[in-house]
């Protein structure tokens, strides 16, 4: 009975989605993940600002503690390879002697890797549980946040970066955090933000069940909505380079990308989930103060 319910809830093409995402879990485990994530996400979505500052840590701790087969725990991609790609993207923007800030630093391996190119590297997160301080470079410093606040002075950071973070923030907190990032950046400083596109989504566990993100991705953005939010938060310009393996290939005009995006939004799902669409809509935003 329970197995029939699970299979009914899954999308008809869930097996193809699994192959694309390299996810080998059973339908029952996909459903268990989905139901847990929906419940935890709803706690965040409907919580007030003060409560959310506590909930971010609680819900993610429960999610990972409850799912030993969560993809982030079983990923086959090399962490070292991912760090190398990020370094290739960010190194040209790191000025020696400047301050680099990683927002949502996790294990802080990326700021560690950039420590030789900056005066100081900072890791910001809700917990330092994943940071190996014994391996930290001398110019590394960890900053604890409630999910929004950045405990730094105005105009003190040269480059800020986040990878797969914006989509996890409550919509109200995303705008508040962008204002904080803008506040701490120096004039002319950059915020490099990588986030999945709603056009090719959803990208959380909802991909097997829904047409929009309903799990821990509080909101998935497109070029238009992310640019509008960044400009509203005070940034003077936003560009969207196309990046492959950390290499910046080109920076198409925003209007061209937005036109392609609008066309894809009206297209069948098979086109929106094609390799070319996922490449063109792979959002890397560079916002300048």
N, C-alpha and C positions, 0 to 999 in steps of 0.2 A: 504493500500500500504506500509506504513512505517512498520507495524507489520510484513508483509511478508518478508521485507528486513531484519529485525532483526532476525527472525527465520531462515532465510537462512544462515546468517552469523554465527550463533551459531553452535557449534559442535553438531552432532546428539545425543551424550550422555551427553549433558550439564546438564540435570536433575540429572543424577547420580553424576556428579561432584559437583553439588549444595548440594546434600545430604552429600557427603563426607566432604565438607567444611562448612556445616551448614549455607549455604547462601540461604535465602528464597526470594530474590528479583525477580521481574518479568523480563521476557526477555527484555522488554523495558528499565528497569533500568540498567540491566547488559550492554546493548549496550551503554547507555548514559555514564556509567562509563568508558567503554572501549574507546569510541571515545574521551572523554576528556583526559584520561590518555595517549593515544597515542599521542595526540597533545602536551601535556605538556612534555612528555618524549622526543619527537623529538626536542623540544626547547633546552633541555639539551644536547642531543646527538650531535647536530650540532653546539653548542656554543663553543667559545674559552674559554681558561682557565680563563681570567679575568672576562668575562661575566658570567661564571658558578658560580663564588663565590657569585654573586648576585642572580642568578636564583634559586639556591637550595631553598632559603627561599620563593621566589615568587611562584614557581610552586607548592610547597606543601601547601602553604597557599590557593592558588586558588583551588587545588584539594579538600581539606577538607571543605572549605567554600562552594563549589559548590555541594558537595555530602553529604547531611545530613544522608543518609543511607549507608555511607561507612562502610565496615565491622569493621574497627578499632574503629568506634564510637559505634557500636552496638554489639560488641563481648560479648558472653555469658560467656567466661572463666573469672574467678575471677582474678583481677590484683594482689591481695594478694597471691593467689596460685602460680601465675607465679613468683612473687618476691621470694617466699619461695623456689621454685625449683632452681632459679638462685643462691640464697644464699648457698644452699646445694652444688652446683657445685663449687662455687668460694671460700667459706670460708676456705677450707683446704690449699689454695694457698695464702691466705692473712696473712702476717706476722705482728704481733703487732708492732706498731711504724712505719710501712712502709707506702708508698703512694699508694692508689688505684685510678685508672682512669677509668671512664666509658665514652666510646666514643659513642656519640649519646645518651645522657642521658635522653632526653625527660623530664618527670616529676621528674627525679632524685630520685625516690623512692628506686632504687637499691643501689646507694651509701649511701643513708640515712640508709638503712637496714644493710649495712656493716660498718657503722661508728664506732661501738663499737669494731671492730676487727682490725682497722687500725689507724695509727697515723693521717692521713689526707685522706679524700675522695674527689675526684674531679669529677665534671660533665662537659663534653665537648659537646657543641652543637651549632647550628647556631643561636638559640634563647633561651632565658630563660623564654618564655611566659608560659610554663607549670609548672615551678618550684614554689612551695609554700615555699618561703624563711622564712616565719614565723614559719614553722615546721622544718626547716633545723637544723641539729645538729651543734654544735659549730665548729667541725672540717671539715665542708663541705665548698667547694669553687667552684663557677661556672666559667667556662672558655668559652669564646665565640670564635668560629672558623669561617673561611670562607668556611669550608667544608673539608679542607685539613690540614692547619697549626695547630700545637699544641703549644700554647704559654707557653712552659715549658723548663727548662734547660736540657741539656743532662744528662743521667744517674740519673734521679731523681724519677723514678716511679718503684715500685716493681711489680705491676700487673696491666695490662690493659685488658679491656673487651669490646666487642661489641656484640649486639644481633640483627640480621636482619638489618644490616647496609651496609655491603660490597656490597651487590647486588644493592643498591640504588646509588652507586657512579659511576660516569663516569669512564670508564676503565682507562683513564690517571690519574684520581684523586685517584683511588683505589691504584695504585702503589705508588703514591706520599704520600698518607696517611700512607701506610705500612712503608715507609722509615722514616716518622716522628715518628711513634710508636716505631720503632726500635731505633731511636735516643734518645728518652726520657726514654726508659727502662734502668734499671741498668743491668750490666752484670749478666747473669743468670736469669734475669726477664722474665716473661711470658706474652704473649698476647693470651687470650682466645677469639676466634672468632666463633660465631655461624651464619651460613648462609645456605639458602636452596640449595639443589643440583639440577643442571640442568638435571640430569638423571631422576629424578622424577617430573620435572617441565613441563611447566612453573608454577611459584607460584604466579605471580601477576594476574591481571584481564585477561591477555592473555590466561589463562588456559581454558576459555570458548570459545576461538576463534582460537587460534594458537597453534603450536607445540613448539615454542620457545618464550621466554619472549620478548615482544615488548612494554610493558608499563613502569612503573617507576622502574622496575628492569633493570638497565642498562646492567648488565650481571649476569647470574647465573653460578656458578662455579661447577666443579666436584673436586674430590680429587686431581687428577693430576694437573689441572690448578692452583688450589689454592696453593698447595704445591710448585709448580714451582715459582709462583709469590712471595711467602713468602721467599723462599730461595734466590731469585734474589734481594729481598729488604734487605738482610743482615742477616736474622735469621739463626742460625747454625743448628737448627733441628725443625721438625714439626711432631707432632703425632696427631692421630685422635681417641680419645676415643669414645666408644659407651655409650651414656648417656640416661637414662630414668628417667623422673621426677626429674632431678637434681642429680641422683645417677650415678656415674661412674661405669659401669658394667665391662668393659674390654677395653684393648687397643690392637686391632688386629694389626699384622704387616701391614705396608703400602702396601707391594706388594700383600698381600691377598685381602685387600680392593680394591686396584686398579684392580686386576683381576676380582673380582665380578662386579666392576663398568663397566669394558669393556664388560663383558658378558651381563649385563643389557642394555647397550647402543645399543646392537644389537638385543635386545629382543622386542617382541610386547608390545604395550603400556599397556595392562592389567597387564603384569608382572612388568613393571617399576613402575606402580602405586599401586601395591599390598602393603599390610601393611608391609610385611617383607622387601620389597625393600625400602620403606620409612624409616623404622627403620635403616637398614644397611647404607643407603645413607644420613641419617640425619647428616649433617656436623657440628661437633664441632672440630675446629682446636686449638691446643695448640702449639704456636710457641715460641721458646726459644732463647733469645739473647745470 
